[in-house]
């Protein structure tokens, strides 16, 4: 009787799972078809995958763009994890009368739209000579209010007794952070790494502003170039989208368990 009651729920979940997965499936199949097949609505695999891949390599610097995106995303992820976790560690685990007010002021920055700060940031990056460089890409995003808030909230589950025991053993504050805090908060680090990497990898507007050299373009910029012009080869375009999606899917599937634990605030 109970199982019969669950049948509508299962049907609903299967339906929405299909709706969620179908765009990904269509992207993969479209990458193996010609533009004519895609325009006709063909939703099954074709035989033009190799041709589309060759045309993609001929049209755009695929490997250079992937290398640029990987370099920018990894650098931004590592710096963001270190700086934001250090800030969250200090905000939550150290007593200070002004820390709550400072944290509230920090959260106000989340209310400011990113486009409102784009022109001032571009002016600063340009005057510092960081256009078309890794630093020009990552510096505006190495410390985000959301990540600091995430680390601070999850740091509430960090046992204070561990800090006291480490201090008694002669551990420095830096040692506590690197040897005790970071291993225990690994789930939060994994969740933050997934979010930061995906945001950096999929970023388009800011790289488009600061990366004026074609040799410094990222994968989203490459896809935008494929979609430009009077005629669009949708098979080649979907092949580019497929290559752009692979790294983020791999990162998420590898860290999905730790991601779920980090989002829920669990520590080990």
N, C-alpha and C positions, 0 to 999 in steps of 0.2 A: 504493500500500500504506500509505504514511504517512497519507494523507488518510482512508482507511478507519478507521485506528486513532483518528483524531480525532473521528469521527462520534459516539461515545458522549459525549465531552466536550462537543461542541456541543449535543447533545440535553439534557444535564444543565444547561448554561448557559442554554439557551432556557427550560427548565422553571422554573428559579429566577428568571430575569428576569421571567417571567410572574407568578410568585408575588409578586415585589417590586412590580411595576407595578400589579397588579390593584386593591389597596386605593385607590391614587390615582385610577385610572380609575373605580372604584365611587363614590368621593367626588364626582367631577365629574358623573357621571350622576345620582346621588341628588339633587344640587342642582337638577336640572331636572325632578324628579318630585314627586308628592304623597306624603304619609305612607302612604297606602294602597298606592301602587305600590311604595314601598320595603319595606313590610311583606310584600308578596307576593313579594319577591325579584326585582323587575325590575332588570336590569343594563344597560339601554340608555337612550339619551337620551329625555327626555320633552319636554313643551311648557309646563312650568310654571316655567321659569327666571325670567321677568320677575315673575310673581306671587310667587314665593318671595323674590325680591330686594325687592319692595315690602313684603312682610310683615316682612322683616328690618329694613328702614329704619324701619318703624312700631313694631317691638317694642323695638329697642335703638338707642342713639346710635352707629351704625356708624362714621361719618366721624370723630367725636370720639375714639372708641376707637382707630381706626387712627392718627390723629394723635398720640395719647398714646403708643402703642406705638412709633411711628417716632421720636418725640422722645426717649423714654427709651432706646431701643436704640442710636440714633446717638450720643447723649451718652455712654452707658456704653462703647460701642466705642471712641470717640476717646480718652477718658480712660484706658481700660484699655490700649490700644496704646501710648500715650505712657509711662505709668508703668511698665508691665511691660517694655517694650523698654529703657527707661532702666536698670531694675534688672538685666536680663539683660546689657546692655552693660557695666555696672560689675562684675558678678560674674565675667565671663569675661575681660575685656580689661584689668583693672587688678590689679596684684600686691598682695596683702595676706594676711598669715598667718592672719587670722581669717575670711576670706571663705568657705572651705569649711565650717567649722563653722557659720557663720551660715546658709549655704545649706542645710545639713542640717537645721538647726532650722526653717528656713522650710518644708522639705518635710514636716516632721512635721505641719504644719497640714493637709496633704492627708488625713491619717488621721482628722481630726475631722469627724464628720457635720455637714452644714449645719444640720440641725434642732436640733442641740445648742447652736448659737450663736444661734438665732433669737430666743429670749426676751431675752437680753442685748442683742442688736442692736436689737430693737424698743424696749427701754427707753431705750437711748442715743438713737435717732432721735426718739423721742417727747419726751424731755427737751430735745433740741436744736430742737424745733419744726419738724421736717422731714417730718411726716406729710402725705400727699397732695401731695408735691412731687417734682420731678425728683431732687433730691439725696437724698431719702429712699429712692428706688428704686435709684440707681446707686452710692452711696458704699460699701455693703458689698461690691461686686463690682468696684471699679475697679483692684484689685491682687490677682490670684489666683495662688496658688503654681504652678498648672499653666502659666499663660502665662509667668510668670517663668522657669520651667524650660525651656519651649520656646524662648524667646529666648536663654537662656544656652547651651543645647545647640547651637542653630544659629549662635550667634556664634563658635563654634569654627572655622567655615569663613571667618570674616572675616579677610582677610590683615593681620597685624600691621604689615607693611611700609608699608601705606597710612597707618596712624597715625603711624609714624615720619616718613614723607615729609611729612605734613601739619604735624607739629610743626616740622620743619625750615623749612617755608615760613611759619611764624609763625601757624599755625592754633590757635585755642583748643580746649579740650576740648569745649566746647559746639558749636563749629564742626565738629569732627570728627564728633560725633554727628549733627548735622543735615545736613551736606553730604556726608559720606562714608558713614557707617554706615547711615543710613536709606535712601538710594537702593540700596545694594548688598543690603540685607536686605528688599527690597520683597516678595519671595515669602513670606517669613515673616510680614510684616505682613498680606499678603492672607489667608494661612491663619488667622492669629489673628483677623482681622476677621470672617471667615466664622463661626468658632466662637463668638466673643463676641456677634456680632449675633444669631445663631440662638438662643443661650442666653438672651439678654436678651428677644428677641421672644417666645419660647415660655414664659418664666417665668410661673408662676401663683401658687405658694404665697407667696413674699415680697411681690409686689404685692398679693395678697389681704390680707396682714397690715397693710401700711403705707398702702394706698390705700383708705381708708374712705369716701371721697366718690365717688358714682357718676359725677361729672364727670371723675374722674381714672382711671377704670377702663381696663384694657388689653384687647386682643383676646382673650387666653385667658379673662379674666374675663367678657367678653361672651358667649363660647361657653358657659361654665359657667352663665350666667344663662339662656341659651336651653335648656339641658338640664335646668333646674330645673322643678319643678312636677309636677302629676299627669299632664298630657298633654304630649307632646313632638312638635312638628312637625319630623319628620326632614328634610324637604325644606329648610325654613328653616335648620335646624341645620347641614346639610351646606353650604348656601350660605355661612353664616358661617365654617365651617371652610375652605372654598375661599378666601374673601377673606383669612383669616388665613394661609394657606399660600403665597399668591402672592409676598409680599415675600421670604421666605426662599428660595423656589425661584429667584427672579430673581437674588438675591445669589449663590447657589451656582453657577448656570449662567454668570453673568458672570465669576466668579473661580475657576472650577473648575480651570483650568490652573495658575494661580498657587497655588491651594490645594494641589494635588498636589505642586508643587515645594517649597512651604513645609513641608509635612508630612515630606517626605523629607530636608529640611535643606539643599537646594541654595540657593546664592546666586549673584547675577549682578552 
